[in-house]
Amino acid sequence: MTGQTATTSPHVSVRPDWLSTTTEQALHPALPIVDAHHHLWDRPEHRYLLPDLAADIATGHQIVATVYVQARSMYRADGPEPLRPVGEVEFANGAAAQSASGIYGPARACAGIVGYADLRLGDAAQPVLEALVAAGNGRLRGIRNTTAAHPDPEIRSNPQPPPEGILMEDGFRRGANLVGTMGLSLDVWAYHTQLAEVTALARACPQTSIVVDHCGGPLGIGPFRDKRAEVFPAWRADMAILAGLPNVTVKLGGLAMRVGGFDFDMQEQAPSSIELADAWRPYVHSLIELFDADRCMFESNFPVDKGMCSYGVLWNAFKRLAAGASASEMTALFSGTARRVYRLPDHIGGQPHNPLPH
């Protein structure tokens, strides 16, 4: 799964004119934020590069740094297949160097980088991981594979869906343990139907920091459409088990993907932060309750989630969801957990801040 073959995107198309139908001033604009998860890409159907990210960041919130997460961008066109994903880390590191110049604003984009190595190679993944570390020039912090899979063809969040069961493969687990041995974290994107597999992986790799992406993937399409009353308790029960494992943290976000089934893109007007917060509150509040703030981090998942909401409105929704948190909890949720998990430089990540009002 290291190719870049053009396929139909499973993501909601970004419509700037539609997004502009709802604009909001940034709430609590002095709150430092590390955006714990975003992508950059240049695809036939959509381009989202550093200037585009910088434009979103410039909409009023104090984004101090971001974490780039693998998206099959800019793989090398030739050379050994396992090493072609090194090109993505080279690309992300180049964007980080551009951002560090200050030309694109004060935020330090791609301060941490999560790349791709086929962990099914097991111990043979080591030279690939070493090449990724070298390409990151001190910024590589983790690895992510394409693992979100479901037998229903409607449930697809990757242009190249993976086969089922990767997380359970012995080779993958050996590779995941190697990731931890090398001091890297492992991001895992899986649907709620796969959370038992994520739990088994985390137990099999206790020395590897596992980061569960996108709230653990509660599904709302296909056979799960209009079944939130059934999905929610099953999802929450599995996330509670994961919360009992100390090597697991979770990203709060990704709920504006098509697979979540919230369908904000079907509205005549783009959603407000109040609408987003109301829809996502049960999930986000459950995760903060289960994991505590110091094991949760907010993420934009842009540009994927940009099909359903704008960057400024999204972070307003997160701030509404965190209203009433203590100063230390606010720091953890918006910057501290991401800074710690991705081992960002000490000067990045923000300082304790006054709690948001209820």
N, C-alpha and C positions, 0 to 999 in steps of 0.2 A: 504493500500500500504506500509506495513512495513515489508514484507517478503523479503527473499533473495533467492527465487527459481531461479535456474540456467535457463537462457534463452539465446537465440542467441543475441550476441552483435550487436547493430546497428552502432557501430563505425568502422572506418577504421582501419584495423590491422596495428600495428606498425612494421615496417621493418627496423631494424637498418642498414643493408647493403645498402638499398636504400637511407635512410636518409644521409648516409655518402658520397653519390655521390655529395653533395653540402655542402661545409664547408666555413665558413666566420670568419674572425676576428671580435671580438665585436667592434661595433662603439661606441665611447665615453664611454669607460668602467668605468669611474669614476662616471657616473650618478647613484645616488642611486635609487633603484627600490623596490617597494613593489608589489609582484605578488598578485593581488587581488582575484585570483580565480584558485584553482587547487584541485585535488583529490588525494587520496591514496586508493589503493585497492589490494586485493588478490583474483583474480577470475580464474576460470578454463582456460579461454582463454588468460588471461594476468595478470601479477603481476606488480604493481607499488607502491613501498613502499618508506620509507624515504631514503634509500641509492640510489634508482633510481632517486628520485627528487634531491638529493644532487649532483649526477653525472651530471644532466642536469644544475643545477645552477652553477656548477664549469666550465662551458664552456666560461666564460669570462666577463659576465655582473655582475654589482655590485648589486646583489639581497640581500637586507638587511633583508627582512622579507616576509612571505607569509601568505595568508588567505586560510584555508582549508574549502571547501564547500561540503555539504552532497552528498554522493554517494552510500548510502545503504551499507556501509562497516562495517563489524564486529558488526552487531546487536547481541544482546543477543539471545541465542538459546532457552531460556525458560523464564518463568515469564509472567506477564501481557502483552498482546500484545502492548498496547500503550507505555509501558516503554521499550520495546526491543531496540528502536533506541538510548537509552541512551548509549548503548555499543559503538556506533560509536563515540560519543563525548569522551568517555573514551579512545578509541583507538587513536583519533586525539590528545588528550591531552598527551597521552603517547609519541607520536611522537614529540610533542612540547617539552616535557621534555628531550627526547633524543637529540633533536637539540640544546636545551639550554646548553647542556654540552660542546658544541663546537667541539665535536669529528667529526661531519659531516660538519664542515666548519663554517664560521662566520655568515652566514645567519641564521635568527631565523624562522625556518619553523613552520607553524601552530600557529603563534603568535596570530592570531584571528581564531575562529572556528565558522562555520555556521552549525548547526545541523538540525535534523528533528523532528518535532512533528506534528501529524495529526491535523491540525487546524480546520478541520471539526467538531472536538469535541466541538468547541466553548469555552464557559467558563470552560468546563470540561478539557480543555487542560492545565489549570494552574498547577496542580501537575506534569504533564509531563515536562512542561517548567522549573519548579523549580528543578526537578531532573536533567535536562540537565545543568542548571546553576551550580549546585553542582558538576556534573561530569567534567565540564570544568575548575574547579579550577581557576576561574578568567579569562579564555580565551574565554568563549562562548560569541559571539557577535551578532549572528543572527540565523534565522530559514529559511529553504527553504523546500517547498513541491514539489512533482512531479506534474507539472501542464501543461507542454507543450503538447498539444493534437491537433490532426487533424483527420478528418474522413477518409482520404486517408491512407490505410495501409502502403504505401511506406514511408510516412512521419513519421519517428520514431527516436527519439534521446534518448530514455530510454529503457533499457531492459524490463521494465514493464510499458508500456504506460498507462497513467491515463485516466479515462473517461473524456469526454468533460464537460466544464461548472463549474469546481470546483471553479474557482475564483469568480463566481457569487453566490455561495451558501451562504445563510445567516449564517450558522454555521461557514464557513470558514472566513467570514468577522468579526464575533465576535472574532474568534481566532486571526485574524490579528490585531485587535484592542488591544487584550490582549498582543500580542507581543510588541506593542509600549508602552503600559502601564508599562511593565516590563523593559523598557529601551533597548530592543533589536531591531534589524533591520529585515526586511523581504526581502530576495532575491526572485525574481520571474523570472522563465524561461518560456517564452511564445513565440510562433511564431508570425510573423507579423499579421497573421489573427486573433489573440487574443488581439491585443493591445487595442481595445476599452474596453475589459474586464479589462485589467490592469488599464486603466484610471479610470474606474468606481470604482475599488477596491481602488486606491490611493485617490480618492475623498471621499470614504466612510470611510477611515482610515487616516484622515489628521494628526494625531499625530504619525503615524507609518512611520519610514524611509523605503521607498520602493527602492530597488536596482534592476534595470532591467538588467538581465544578457544578455550577448552575443549579444550586439547591437540591442536588440529587435527582434531577430530572423527572418531576411529576408530570405524567403524560395527560394530554387532554384532547387527543385526536384519535382517529381510527376507532378501535373498539372501546376506547376510553372517553370518547366524546360524550358530554352530558352525564358523566359518571364521577364527578368530583367527590360526591358523598361516599363513594366506594374507594376511590383512589387515595383520598387524603389519609384515612386511618392506616391503610396498608403502608403508604409512603412514610408516615410519621413513625410507625412501629419499627421499620427497618432503619430509619435515620437514628432512632433512639439507640439501637444496637451499635451502630457505627460511632455514636457519640461516646460510648463506653470504651472505645479504643484510643489510647492517648496519642497515637501517631497520626490521627486523622483530624483535619480541619476542613472547613466548608466555605465555599464562595456563595454569597447572597446575590443572586442576579440570574440572568439568562432566562427569566420567565416570559420575556417578550419574543421568544422564538416561536415559530409556527407550531412545533410539537407540543407546546404548553397549552394550546387551544384557547387562549384568551381572546384572540381575534380582534384586537383593538384596531387593526388595519382595515376592518370592514366598516368602521364608523365613518360618518360623513366628515367629522372633525377629529383631529388627532387628540389623544387622551390627555387629560390634565394630570398633574402629579397626585391630586386627590383620588382620581379614578384608579390610577395605578396602585397607589398605596392601599386603597380599599380592597382591590382584587388580590393583592399579594400578601396582605397582612397575616393570614393564617400560616402561611409557609415561612415567612421571614421570622415572625415572632416565635414560632415553634422551634426553629433552628437556633435562635439566640437563647431560648430557654434550655434546649438540650445540650448545646455545645458551650454555652457562655460566650460572652463577647470576645474574649481573648483567643477563641478558636474559630471566629467568623470574620469574614472580610467582604466588603461590598465590591462589586465588579460591574463594569458597563456592558461587557460582551459586545462592544461595538466593533465593526459596523453591523453585526448580525441583528442586534436588537433595534437598530435604527429604522428598520422597516415598520416598527410599531410605535416608536416614541423618539423624541429628540433627546440629545445629551443633557441639556439643561433641565428639562422636565424630569428625566430619569433620576438625576441626583437629587432633585427636590423631593421626589417620591421616597427615596431612601432616607432623606433627612426627616420626612414626616414619619416614616416607619420607626425611626430611632428616637423620636421625641420622648423626653422624659428619662433618657439614659443618663448615667452619671458621667462626669468628665473622663474618668479612666475608661469607661465603656465606649464612649464616643471616640476616643483616641484609638482604641483597639479596632472598632468596627470600620472606621474610615481610613486608618493609616497604619496603626501599630501592628496588627496581626499580619498584614501584607508585608510590612517592613521586616518583621521577624522571620516569617516563614520563607520569604524570598531573600533574606539576608542582604537587604539593601544597605547602602552606605549610611553611616550614622547621621549625616547631615540631611538625609532624605526621610520624609515620612511624617513630619509635623510633630508638634508638641501637645501636651495635654491642653484641652480646650474647655471652656465653660459648657456645661450641659445645655442641650437644646430645651426650650420650654415645652410643656405639654401642649 
